[in-house]
Amino acid sequence: MAAKDAELRDVLNSMKGRPMAPQDKAPKLREVVVASEPTNHGTLVGHVGASEFNVGGPDGVGHISPGPNPYDLLSASLAACTAMSVRFQARRQKIPLERLEVGVSFQHGAQGEKNSFERTLVLGEELNPQQRAFLVEAANQCPVGKILGISADIHTRLDTTTAGHNASAPASYEDDLEELSIPYIDPD
């Protein structure tokens, strides 16, 4: 047994200072966990890494918990990814982007149509038309947008502000929950 321990120690010592093998550098999966708050059972709290955030929406007993609901979080994911993609490409191409704002809203599609996201980009005024077109294309290439675009339409437009441009009725997460056809099961 002592010989095996010595052999293992020699192997570990020989590995010191050597770079890790590629399989050891596999990216860590980040998991978002949403759990009920132990002190307030109607509140849901999301956790990712060291960050926490409230998740809003119906609590099951007739109240609406504060915070962004799942549709808001989905829209925020698209807005954040879009902003990061545009900023990355602007820096990569040395485009002088001093102002960037991305607004996203989610709407249900009419009967038989896809749901959609309305995305508004506000880019700095110092850009020429070619730079603007390039950055709109960068927005349309964001990874989250590609994933969401499989089952929803994403409409992107340039504007001078993101506020107040949603003319259609937004999707209501609370209304959608009420429409779920979940049968009542009597726990006898």
SERO-4910 file (N, C-alpha, C, O; in steps of 0.05 Angstrom, whole numbers):
BEGIN
 pado doro    nc1    nc2    nc3   cac1   cac2   cac3    cc1    cc2    cc3    oc1    oc2    oc3
  Met    A     16    -24      0      0      0      0     17     25      0     12     45    -14
  Ala    A     39     24     16     57     47     17     70     53    -10     74     76    -17
  Ala    A     76     31    -25     88     34    -51     69     48    -70     77     65    -86
  Lys    A     43     41    -69     23     55    -86     20     84    -78     17    101    -96
  Asp    A     20     90    -52     19    118    -43     43    134    -54     39    157    -63
  Ala    A     66    122    -52     90    136    -62     89    140    -92     96    161   -102
  Glu    A     79    120   -106     76    122   -135     57    144   -143     62    160   -161
  Leu    A     34    146   -128     14    167   -133     26    194   -127     22    213   -142
  Arg    A     41    196   -105     53    222    -98     73    230   -120     74    254   -127
  Asp    A     89    211   -130    108    217   -152     94    228   -177    103    247   -189
  Val    A     71    215   -184     56    223   -207     45    252   -203     48    269   -221
  Leu    A     34    257   -180     23    284   -174     45    305   -174     41    327   -185
  Asn    A     68    298   -162     90    317   -162    100    323   -190    108    345   -196
  Ser    A    100    303   -207    110    307   -235     91    324   -251     99    336   -271
  Met    A     66    326   -242     46    342   -256     47    371   -248     36    388   -262
  Lys    A     59    378   -226     60    405   -216     73    423   -237     94    416   -248
  Gly    A     61    445   -243     72    465   -261     66    459   -291     72    475   -308
  Arg    A     54    436   -296     47    429   -324     19    441   -330      2    442   -313
  Pro    A     15    450   -355    -12    460   -362    -32    438   -360    -26    414   -364
  Met    A    -57    446   -355    -79    426   -354    -85    416   -382    -81    430   -402
  Ala    A    -94    391   -383   -102    380   -408   -128    393   -417   -143    403   -400
  Pro    A   -133    394   -444   -158    408   -454   -183    398   -440   -201    415   -435
  Gln    A   -186    373   -434   -211    363   -422   -214    374   -394   -236    376   -384
  Asp    A   -191    383   -381   -193    395   -354   -203    423   -356   -211    435   -335
  Lys    A   -202    435   -379   -210    463   -382   -238    466   -393   -246    488   -402
  Ala    A   -253    445   -391   -281    447   -401   -296    469   -386   -292    472   -361
  Pro    A   -312    484   -400   -326    506   -386   -346    495   -365   -359    475   -368
  Lys    A   -347    510   -343   -365    503   -322   -393    511   -331   -398    533   -341
  Leu    A   -412    493   -326   -440    500   -332   -450    519   -310   -447    513   -286
  Arg    A   -463    540   -319   -475    559   -299   -504    551   -297   -518    549   -318
  Glu    A   -513    547   -274   -541    540   -269   -555    563   -255   -545    573   -235
  Val    A   -578    571   -265   -595    590   -251   -614    574   -235   -628    556   -245
  Val    A   -616    580   -209   -634    567   -191   -655    587   -182   -648    608   -172
  Val    A   -680    580   -184   -702    596   -173   -715    580   -151   -724    557   -155
  Ala    A   -716    592   -127   -727    578   -104   -744    596    -88   -741    620    -89
  Ser    A   -762    584    -73   -779    600    -55   -762    611    -32   -744    597    -22
  Glu    A   -767    635    -24   -753    648     -2   -762    635     24   -786    635     29
  Pro    A   -744    625     40   -753    611     65   -769    628     84   -786    618     98
  Thr    A   -764    654     84   -778    672    103   -804    682     92   -821    692    107
  Asn    A   -808    680     65   -832    690     53   -839    671     29   -828    675      7
  His    A   -856    652     34   -861    631     15   -874    640    -11   -874    625    -31
  Gly    A   -885    664    -12   -896    674    -37   -876    685    -56   -881    690    -79
  Thr    A   -852    690    -46   -831    703    -62   -812    682    -73   -804    664    -60
  Leu    A   -806    686    -99   -786    669   -112   -761    686   -116   -762    709   -124
  Val    A   -738    674   -111   -712    687   -114   -695    671   -133   -692    647   -130
  Gly    A   -684    685   -153   -666    672   -172   -637    675   -162   -630    696   -151
  His    A   -621    655   -166   -593    655   -158   -577    646   -182   -583    625   -195
  Val    A   -556    661   -188   -536    652   -208   -509    663   -198   -505    687   -196
  Gly    A   -491    644   -193   -466    652   -181   -471    666   -154   -487    656   -138
  Ala    A   -459    689   -150   -463    705   -126   -486    724   -128   -492    739   -109
  Ser    A   -500    725   -151   -522    744   -155   -549    733   -147   -553    709   -150
  Glu    A   -566    750   -137   -593    743   -130   -612    764   -142   -605    787   -145
  Phe    A   -636    755   -149   -656    773   -159   -684    762   -154   -688    738   -154
  Asn    A   -703    779   -148   -730    771   -143   -743    764   -170   -737    776   -191
  Val    A   -760    744   -170   -776    737   -194   -805    744   -187   -816    733   -168
  Gly    A   -816    761   -203   -844    770   -198   -864    752   -212   -858    736   -229
  Gly    A   -889    756   -204   -911    741   -216   -930    731   -195   -926    736   -171
  Pro    A   -950    716   -203   -970    706   -185   -957    687   -164   -940    671   -171
  Asp    A   -966    690   -139   -955    672   -119   -972    648   -112   -966    632    -94
  Gly    A   -994    645   -127  -1012    622   -123  -1034    627   -102  -1052    610   -100
  Val    A  -1033    649    -88  -1054    655    -68  -1067    682    -73  -1078    694    -55
  Gly    A  -1065    692    -98  -1078    716   -105  -1062    742   -104  -1072    763   -109
  His    A  -1036    740    -98  -1019    763    -97   -999    762   -121   -994    741   -132
  Ile    A   -989    785   -128   -968    787   -148   -942    795   -134   -940    816   -122
  Ser    A   -922    778   -135   -897    783   -123   -882    804   -140   -884    804   -164
  Pro    A   -867    822   -127   -852    842   -142   -828    830   -157   -819    808   -150
  Gly    A   -819    844   -177   -796    835   -192   -804    828   -220   -828    827   -227
  Pro    A   -784    825   -238   -790    818   -265   -802    790   -267   -792    771   -254
  Asn    A   -823    787   -284   -835    760   -288   -818    745   -309   -800    757   -321
  Pro    A   -824    720   -313   -808    705   -333   -807    717   -361   -787    715   -374
  Tyr    A   -829    730   -370   -828    743   -397   -808    767   -396   -794    771   -415
  Asp    A   -808    782   -374   -790    804   -370   -761    794   -371   -744    805   -384
  Leu    A   -756    772   -357   -729    760   -356   -720    751   -383   -697    754   -391
  Leu    A   -739    739   -399   -732    730   -426   -726    754   -443   -706    754   -458
  Ser    A   -741    775   -441   -736    800   -456   -709    812   -447   -694    822   -464
  Ala    A   -704    812   -421   -678    823   -411   -655    807   -422   -634    818   -427
  Ser    A   -658    781   -424   -636    764   -435   -630    772   -464   -607    774   -472
  Leu    A   -651    776   -480   -647    784   -507   -635    812   -509   -617    817   -525
  Ala    A   -644    831   -492   -633    858   -492   -604    858   -484   -587    871   -496
  Ala    A   -597    843   -463   -569    842   -453   -551    829   -474   -529    840   -480
  Cys    A   -559    807   -486   -543    794   -506   -539    812   -531   -518    813   -542
  Thr    A   -561    826   -539   -559    844   -561   -539    866   -556   -522    872   -572
  Ala    A   -541    878   -532   -523    900   -524   -494    890   -524   -476    904   -534
  Met    A   -489    867   -513   -462    856   -512   -451    850   -540   -428    856   -546
  Ser    A   -468    839   -558   -460    833   -585   -453    859   -601   -433    860   -615
  Val    A   -470    879   -598   -466    904   -612   -440    917   -601   -424    927   -617
  Arg    A   -437    918   -575   -413    931   -563   -388    916   -572   -368    929   -579
  Phe    A   -389    889   -572   -366    874   -580   -358    880   -608   -334    884   -614
  Gln    A   -377    880   -627   -371    885   -655   -362    914   -659   -345    919   -676
  Ala    A   -373    933   -645   -365    961   -647   -335    963   -639   -320    976   -653
  Arg    A   -328    951   -617   -300    952   -608   -282    937   -628   -260    947   -634
  Arg    A   -291    915   -637   -275    899   -656   -269    914   -682   -247    912   -693
  Gln    A   -289    929   -691   -287    944   -716   -278    973   -712   -276    989   -730
  Lys    A   -272    979   -686   -263   1007   -679   -284   1028   -687   -277   1049   -696
  Ile    A   -309   1021   -682   -331   1040   -687   -335   1055   -661   -339   1043   -640
  Pro    A   -335   1082   -663   -337   1098   -638   -366   1099   -627   -381   1118   -632
  Leu    A   -373   1079   -612   -400   1077   -601   -400   1088   -573   -392   1074   -554
  Glu    A   -410   1112   -570   -411   1125   -543   -437   1119   -529   -438   1119   -504
  Arg    A   -458   1114   -544   -484   1109   -531   -496   1084   -543   -497   1081   -568
  Leu    A   -506   1067   -526   -520   1042   -534   -542   1037   -514   -538   1036   -490
  Glu    A   -566   1033   -525   -589   1026   -509   -605   1006   -525   -610   1009   -549
  Val    A   -614    984   -511   -630    964   -525   -656    960   -509   -655    954   -485
  Gly    A   -679    964   -522   -704    958   -509   -718    935   -522   -717    932   -547
  Val    A   -729    917   -506   -742    893   -517   -769    889   -504   -771    891   -479
  Ser    A   -790    883   -519   -816    876   -508   -825    850   -522   -817    845   -545
  Phe    A   -842    835   -509   -851    810   -518   -881    811   -523   -896    821   -506
  Gln    A   -890    801   -546   -919    800   -552   -926    772   -562   -911    759   -575
  His    A   -951    764   -555   -961    739   -566   -970    744   -595   -979    765   -602
  Gly    A   -966    723   -611   -975    725   -639  -1005    721   -640  -1017    708   -622
  Ala    A  -1017    732   -661  -1046    727   -665  -1050    698   -671  -1031    683   -674
  Gln    A  -1075    690   -672  -1082    662   -676  -1066    650   -699  -1068    659   -722
  Gly    A  -1050    629   -694  -1034    616   -714  -1008    629   -721   -993    619   -738
  Glu    A  -1002    652   -710   -977    666   -716   -957    662   -693   -964    655   -671
  Lys    A   -932    667   -699   -911    664   -679   -912    687   -659   -921    709   -666
  Asn    A   -903    682   -635   -898    703   -616   -876    721   -627   -862    713   -645
  Ser    A   -873    745   -616   -852    762   -626   -839    779   -605   -851    785   -584
  Phe    A   -815    787   -610   -801    806   -594   -796    831   -611   -788    829   -634
  Glu    A   -802    854   -599   -797    879   -612   -772    890   -599   -771    895   -575
  Arg    A   -751    894   -615   -725    903   -604   -718    930   -616   -719    934   -641
  Thr    A   -713    949   -599   -706    976   -608   -677    982   -600   -669    979   -577
  Leu    A   -661    991   -619   -633    998   -615   -630   1028   -615   -640   1042   -634
  Val    A   -617   1039   -596   -610   1067   -596   -580   1068   -597   -566   1059   -578
  Leu    A   -569   1079   -618   -540   1080   -622   -531   1109   -622   -547   1127   -629
  Gly    A   -507   1114   -614   -496   1141   -613   -500   1156   -639   -500   1145   -661
  Glu    A   -503   1182   -636   -508   1199   -659   -484   1203   -677   -486   1213   -700
  Glu    A   -460   1195   -668   -435   1200   -683   -431   1179   -705   -410   1181   -719
  Leu    A   -449   1161   -709   -445   1139   -728   -455   1146   -756   -475   1161   -759
  Asn    A   -442   1136   -777   -451   1140   -804   -470   1118   -811   -472   1098   -796
  Pro    A   -485   1120   -834   -504   1099   -841   -492   1071   -844   -506   1051   -837
  Gln    A   -468   1069   -854   -456   1042   -857   -450   1030   -830   -454   1006   -826
  Gln    A   -440   1046   -811   -435   1036   -784   -460   1027   -770   -461   1007   -757
  Arg    A   -481   1043   -774   -507   1036   -762   -517   1009   -773   -526    992   -758
  Ala    A   -516   1006   -800   -525    981   -812   -509    958   -802   -520    936   -797
  Phe    A   -483    961   -800   -466    940   -790   -474    932   -761   -475    908   -755
  Leu    A   -479    951   -744   -486    945   -716   -514    933   -714   -519    918   -696
  Val    A   -533    941   -732   -559    927   -732   -555    898   -739   -568    880   -728
  Glu    A   -538    893   -759   -532    865   -766   -520    850   -743   -526    827   -738
  Ala    A   -502    863   -728   -490    851   -704   -512    844   -684   -511    823   -671
  Ala    A   -531    862   -681   -553    857   -662   -569    832   -670   -577    816   -654
  Asn    A   -573    829   -696   -588    806   -706   -573    780   -705   -584    759   -710
  Gln    A   -547    781   -698   -531    757   -696   -526    748   -667   -511    730   -662
  Cys    A   -539    762   -648   -533    755   -620   -542    726   -614   -563    718   -624
  Pro    A   -527    711   -598   -533    683   -593   -561    678   -581   -574    659   -588
  Val    A   -569    694   -562   -596    690   -550   -618    695   -570   -638    681   -571
  Gly    A   -614    715   -587   -633    720   -609   -636    697   -628   -657    691   -637
  Lys    A   -613    684   -634   -614    661   -652   -631    638   -639   -646    625   -653
  Ile    A   -627    634   -613   -642    613   -599   -672    620   -599   -689    604   -606
  Leu    A   -678    644   -590   -706    653   -588   -720    654   -616   -744    650   -618
  Gly    A   -704    661   -636   -715    664   -663   -725    638   -675   -738    638   -696
  Ile    A   -719    615   -663   -728    590   -672   -759    588   -669   -772    577   -687
  Ser    A   -769    599   -647   -798    596   -643   -812    623   -641   -836    624   -636
  Ala    A   -798    645   -645   -811    672   -644   -797    689   -665   -774    685   -672
  Asp    A   -812    709   -674   -801    729   -692   -788    751   -676   -797    758   -654
  Ile    A   -766    762   -686   -752    784   -673   -750    806   -692   -737    804   -713
  His    A   -763    828   -686   -762    852   -704   -744    873   -691   -747    880   -668
  Thr    A   -724    882   -707   -705    902   -697   -708    928   -712   -711    928   -736
  Arg    A   -707    950   -697   -708    976   -710   -690    995   -695   -686    993   -671
  Leu    A   -681   1015   -710   -665   1037   -698   -684   1059   -690   -704   1064   -703
  Asp    A   -677   1073   -668   -692   1096   -660   -675   1114   -642   -652   1107   -637
  Thr    A   -686   1136   -634   -671   1154   -616   -676   1149   -587   -661   1159   -570
  Thr    A   -697   1134   -581   -702   1126   -553   -717   1100   -553   -729   1092   -573
  Thr    A   -715   1085   -531   -729   1060   -529   -756   1063   -515   -773   1044   -516
  Ala    A   -761   1085   -502   -786   1088   -486   -810   1093   -504   -810   1109   -523
  Gly    A   -832   1080   -497   -859   1086   -508   -863   1077   -536   -881   1088   -550
  His    A   -849   1057   -547   -853   1049   -574   -870   1024   -577   -874   1015   -600
  Asn    A   -879   1013   -556   -894    988   -558   -924    994   -561   -938    997   -542
  Ala    A   -933    995   -586   -960   1002   -592   -979    978   -588  -1003    982   -581
  Ser    A   -969    954   -591   -986    930   -588   -988    922   -558   -971    930   -542
  Ala    A  -1008    906   -552  -1011    897   -524   -989    878   -517   -984    859   -531
  Pro    A   -976    882   -494   -955    864   -486   -967    837   -476   -990    836   -468
  Ala    A   -951    817   -477   -959    791   -467   -961    793   -437   -945    806   -424
  Ser    A   -982    780   -426   -986    780   -397   -979    753   -386   -993    733   -392
  Tyr    A   -959    751   -370   -951    725   -358   -973    715   -340   -979    691   -340
  Glu    A   -985    733   -324  -1006    725   -306  -1030    713   -321  -1041    693   -313
  Asp    A  -1038    726   -343  -1060    716   -359  -1054    689   -371  -1071    671   -372
  Asp    A  -1029    686   -380  -1021    660   -392  -1022    638   -371  -1029    615   -377
  Leu    A  -1014    643   -347  -1015    623   -326  -1044    614   -321  -1049    590   -316
  Glu    A  -1062    633   -321  -1090    627   -316  -1102    609   -339  -1121    594   -334
  Glu    A  -1091    611   -363  -1101    596   -385  -1090    567   -386  -1099    551   -403
  Leu    A  -1071    561   -369  -1060    534   -370  -1081    513   -363  -1097    517   -344
  Ser    A  -1082    492   -378  -1102    472   -372  -1090    450   -354  -1084    428   -362
  Ile    A  -1088    458   -329  -1077    439   -309  -1101    429   -293  -1116    444   -281
  Pro    A  -1106    403   -295  -1129    392   -281  -1126    393   -250  -1105    390   -239
  Tyr    A  -1149    398   -237  -1148    397   -208  -1149    368   -199  -1165    352   -207
  Ile    A  -1130    362   -181  -1129    334   -170  -1134    336   -141  -1120    350   -126
  Asp    A  -1155    322   -132  -1162    322   -104  -1143    304    -88  -1142    280    -93
  Pro    A  -1127    315    -70  -1107    299    -55  -1119    283    -33  -1113    287    -10
  Asp    A  -1137    264    -39  -1150    248    -18  -1133    226     -8  -1141    212     10
***
